[in-house]
């Protein structure tokens, strides 16, 4: 039996602002925006190529806005991903190499597969990492 993770609730204070950030700046696809009642609204967004979506909304969780840290996306080219985020106005870190001695800025010629990362936060402070993995075994 497969157990697939398909939705992660991301706690936000302003649903419209979060929807715009994830769709227009980060580039997620808007799957649906459903207002069930004045107290319950669900917006589901999916990163391109992902089998897992995020949900932002009203009345869907008990975490304080901005409290979710450690969400991680995977891309095949960390430099291209960073350039795309910057182009769309997202404040994103420089490329970092994470290894046994901690984190350091990437240098020209570094092999970045599995160890190359960038980091950004949404307007509420929910924290995201983006990792380069160009091929899986």
N, C-alpha and C positions, 0 to 999 in steps of 0.2 A: 504494500500500500504506500503510495506517495503522499507526503504531507507537504503541501506547498504554502509558503508564506505569500499572500497576495495583497494584503492591505496593511498599512501602518498609519495610525492616527497621529497627526502632527498638531499639537495644541497651539492655537493662534488667537490673538485678540481681535483681529479685524479680518473677517472672511474674504471680503472683496479685495483688500490689500494683499492678502496671502495668495489668493487665486491669481491676481495680476502678476505678482512676483514669480510664482512657480511656472505660470504659463508663458508670460511675455519675456521675462528675464532669464529664467533657467531653461525654458524650452520644453517643459512637460506638456503633454497633450491633455486637454480637458475632456474627460470621459463623460461626466454629467455634473450638473449643478441642480440639485433637487431641494426645493423648499417644501417640507412636509407640513410644517406649521410655523407660527411666529417664533416658536422656541427651538425648532429643529430644522436645520439646513445642512445638507451634505454635499460637498464638492469633492469629486474624485479626480485625481490627476495621475498620469502615468508617464514616467520617463521614456523617451523613445527606445524601443527594443526591450523594455523591461517586462517581466512577468509579475512584478509587484508594483502596486499603486500606493499613493498616499491619499489620505482623506483629511480635509480641513472642514470645519463647520461650526455650527452652534449646537449645543446640547448633545454632543457626541462623545465627550470624554471628561475626565476629572483632573487631568494634568494642568498645571498652570502654563499659560502661554510662554513659550521660549524655554521650557524645561527639558525638551528632548535633545539629547546630545549623542553623537556617535552614529548618526545615519550615514550610510556609505553607498556611494555609486561607484561603478567600475566602467572605465573607458579604455579604448585601445591606444589612445594618444593623449597623454596628459597635457602636453603643450597646446595642442589644438583645442582641447576642452577649456583650458584656462583662457585662451584667446577668445573663444566664443562667449564665455561668461563675462569677460571684460568688455567685449563689444556690446553686450546687452546691458551693461551698467551694473553688474554684480561686483561687489567688493570681494576679491578673492586673494588668497595668499600667493606668494611665490611658490614655485615647485619645491617641494621638500623631499629629501631622501630619508626614509625611516629605516634604521638598522640597529644592530646590537648595542651601539653606543648612543642611541637616541636619534634625534632629528637634526638635519643640517640642510642648508640650502643646496639645491642641485647645482652641479657644475657641468660645463660643456663636456660631452662625451660620457657622462654617467649612464650606466645601464639602469633604466627606470622600471622595467617590468617587475611587478609585485612590490616594489619599494618606493615608487614615485607617487607622491600625494599632493593635492591642493586642498584648501579648506575654505569654506564660506559659511555664513549664517543667513537665515531669513530675517525679515524685518523685526520679528519678535525675539530673535536670538537662538532659535533652534539650530544646532550645529551639524554641519555636513562635512564629510570627507569624500574626496574623489580619488580613486586609486587607478593606476595604470596596470592593466593586465592585457597584453596584446594577443596572447595565445594561452589556451587552457590545455592541460595534459589529458 
